[in-house]
C-alpha cells in the first residue's frame, strides 16, 4: 500500500486501488481507534455522611472541538439519589459567533434548563428541579454551538 505523499496527515486511500471490503474493515478500525482516542471522562465524586454514601458531584466531559450531537458524553448512572443545586458548564476554549447550549436528560426525559455558555463558564441554579433517582440514565446533548468556532473541551458538573 503506498504511503501518504504529503505531510498533512491525510489518510485517504483511493478506492480505485483498494478492495471495498478492505475499506469497510479499515474504516471500522479507524472508528474504534477514534472512539478510544476521544475517550470521555465520566466521574462521580462521593462523600461519606452519617447516612452512608451521598453523592456530592457528578461530572460529564466532552473533549475536543464541539459539535451539535446527541449523547455527546458517555451515559452515566449514580448509585444513589442526588439533588444537585448547581449545574456548572466549563469550556477550555470559548465558542465564537454563538453560545454553546447543552441539555441534560435523566431517564430519557429532559432534566433542568437548557444550559447556555457564551464564555468559558456558566453556573446555573438547578435546586428547584427534581432529584436524580438512583440508577437513572444521565446523558448530555449539545444542541447549539458557536458558528465561527464551536468551542472546545466541555465539562458539565452537577454539584
C-alpha positions in Angstrom: 0.0 0.0 0.0 1.5 3.4 -0.9 2.4 5.8 1.9 0.9 9.2 2.0 2.7 11.6 -0.3 2.1 14.7 1.8 2.8 15.6 5.4 -0.6 17.0 6.3 -1.7 13.7 7.9 -4.2 12.9 5.1 -5.3 9.2 5.5 -7.4 9.0 2.4 -7.0 5.8 0.4 -8.2 6.0 -3.3 -11.0 3.4 -3.6 -9.8 2.5 -7.1 -6.7 0.9 -5.7 -8.2 -0.9 -2.7 -10.8 -3.7 -2.3 -14.1 -2.3 -1.0 -14.3 -5.0 1.7 -10.9 -3.9 3.0 -12.0 -0.3 3.2 -15.0 -1.3 5.3 -12.7 -3.2 7.8 -10.3 -0.3 7.8 -13.0 2.3 8.4 -14.4 0.2 11.2 -11.0 0.0 12.9 -10.4 3.7 12.4 -13.7 4.5 14.0 -12.8 2.3 17.0 -9.4 4.0 17.3 -11.1 7.4 17.1 -13.5 6.3 19.8 -10.7 5.2 22.1 -8.7 8.4 21.4 -11.7 10.5 22.3 -12.5 8.6 25.5 -14.6 10.9 27.6 -14.0 11.2 31.3 -17.1 10.5 33.3 -16.7 10.6 37.1 -18.7 10.8 40.2 -17.3 12.0 43.4 -18.8 10.8 46.6 -18.5 11.8 50.2 -19.4 9.8 53.3 -22.1 11.2 55.6 -23.7 9.7 58.7 -26.4 8.2 56.5 -23.9 6.4 54.2 -22.6 7.5 50.8 -24.0 10.7 49.5 -23.1 12.0 46.0 -21.7 15.5 46.1 -20.9 15.9 42.4 -21.3 14.3 39.0 -19.2 15.2 36.0 -19.7 14.7 32.3 -16.9 15.7 29.9 -16.7 16.1 26.1 -13.1 16.6 25.0 -12.1 18.2 21.7 -13.9 20.6 19.4 -17.6 20.6 20.0 -20.5 20.0 17.6 -24.2 19.6 17.8 -24.8 16.0 18.8 -26.9 13.6 20.9 -25.1 11.6 23.6 -22.1 13.9 23.5 -20.6 12.3 26.6 -20.9 8.7 27.8 -24.0 7.9 29.7 -23.8 8.0 33.5 -25.7 6.4 36.3 -25.4 7.2 40.0 -25.6 4.6 42.8 -27.9 6.7 45.0 -30.4 9.6 44.5 -28.8 13.0 44.0 -30.2 16.5 44.4 -27.9 18.9 42.6 -28.1 22.6 43.5 -25.9 23.9 40.7 -25.0 23.0 37.1 -21.7 24.4 36.0 -20.6 24.4 32.3 -16.9 24.9 31.8 -15.2 25.3 28.4 -11.4 25.3 27.8 -12.0 27.3 24.6 -15.0 29.6 24.4 -17.3 29.5 21.4 -17.3 32.3 18.8 -20.4 33.5 16.9 -23.0 31.8 19.1 -23.3 30.2 22.5 -22.8 26.5 23.4 -26.2 25.1 24.5 -26.5 21.8 26.3 -29.4 19.8 27.7 -29.3 17.0 30.3 -31.6 14.0 30.0 -32.4 11.8 33.0 -34.2 8.6 32.4 -35.0 9.6 28.8 -36.6 13.0 29.7 -35.1 16.4 29.6 -34.0 17.5 33.0 -33.3 21.0 34.1 -32.9 24.1 31.9 -31.0 24.3 28.7 -27.6 25.5 29.8 -26.1 28.3 27.7 -22.4 29.2 27.8 -21.1 32.1 25.7 -17.8 32.3 27.6 -15.6 29.9 29.5 -18.0 29.1 32.3 -21.6 29.5 33.5 -23.2 28.4 36.7 -27.0 27.8 36.8 -29.2 27.2 39.9 -30.9 23.8 39.5 -32.1 23.3 43.1 -35.8 23.6 42.1 -35.6 20.6 39.7 -36.4 17.1 41.0 -33.7 14.9 42.5 -32.0 12.5 40.1 -33.0 9.0 41.0 -30.5 6.2 41.8 -29.5 4.3 38.7 -31.3 6.7 36.3 -29.5 7.0 33.0 -28.0 10.5 32.7 -26.9 11.8 29.2 -25.8 15.0 27.7 -26.8 16.5 24.3 -25.2 19.5 22.7 -28.0 21.4 21.0 -26.1 24.5 19.9 -22.5 25.7 19.5 -20.5 28.6 18.1 -20.8 29.4 14.4 -17.3 30.8 13.8 -15.7 28.4 16.3 -17.9 25.9 18.2 -16.0 25.9 21.4 -13.9 23.0 22.8 -13.4 20.7 25.8 -16.7 21.0 27.6 -17.1 19.8 31.2 -20.5 19.8 32.9 -20.5 19.5 36.7 -23.6 18.9 38.7 -22.9 20.0 42.3 
